[in-house]
Every structure is written in structure tokens, then in C-alpha cells.
Amino acid sequence: MGSKKILIQPIKSLFKKNKIATMNELKEILDTQVDMTVFRNLKPLIYHTSYPHRGQYYTLDEIADFDEKGLWSFRAVRFSKFGTLLSTIEHFVKNSEQGYWTAELEDELGVVVRNALLHLVRQPRQSH
């Protein structure tokens, strides 16, 4: 079996040019059809996935310009320092003084959160 070369520079160049990328764009730049090849090449880099769009978009930490709330958006694609939409909602709620109404969270995060909130409520939580 041949060695699996990590190709960081093509990925960095793509992100420098476009700021964000899809899995298909990353596959194209790496000349592969395999998701795991993309993830293997992304692994050495600190990267984020979008919290809406089912994590379809990627960016590098060095490119994302997160605001004081840990959010960044580029071309209507949103990213969070906290990861997924569920993790982001959980962070916002846990760190709020009075909680949030659904509409307030939607204003903060720029996406519909109702289904995610229902999922969080129904999901067993670990106590800290």
C-alpha cells in the first residue's frame, strides 16, 4: 500500500481564495472522490463546518472572523466556534442570564431553531 500524502497547501490556497468550500470543492482540489481523503487532509488544520446547511461548508480557523459571540458568516453561510447548531444553541442557552425565546435565538443565530430546540429538549442531558 502506498503512502498517503497530506496536501495542506492546495487546501489553504482554496480557502485563501474563497474563504469557504464544500466537500465537492475540496475533493476536486485534492483530485479524489473519497470523503475520508478530504478529512485526512483537513485533520492537521483547525477547521469549522457550517452550522446550517447540515455542515456542508468548511472554513479554516485562521480565516473565520468570529465575533464576540463566537459567530461568523460569509455569503449567508454561518459558522460557530461551538460547532453544530445543537452545540451552539446549547452554549447560548447555558451562558444566558435569562434564557432565550425561540425568536430571540433565531435572531442571534440567523436560522430556524425550532426543530433543534425540540431535539435538545428530548435528548437526555448529562448533568455537570
C-alpha angles and dihedrals in degrees: 000000000000124000117268107234118209112226106200099154097062089050093049091048092052092050093044089055100039105018090215134042141185126231089255092054090049091048090051094051090048093043094234140117093204121101092204090059089057092048091047089054093044093048097083089052127071104241140167133211123216115262095217121045089052091280091299094144129065134196136172122252090235090059101042111093100204117195125226089279093055095253132124131176131192123181090347091306111123130210132185132201085222096061123228127033090256092052091046093050090047091051093049093048096044091049097046124100096219106013125243139275113229092251091052092053091047090053091049096045100032094227139087108270104177097103092043090051091050089050092051092048092050095043116093108249127212114232117233 
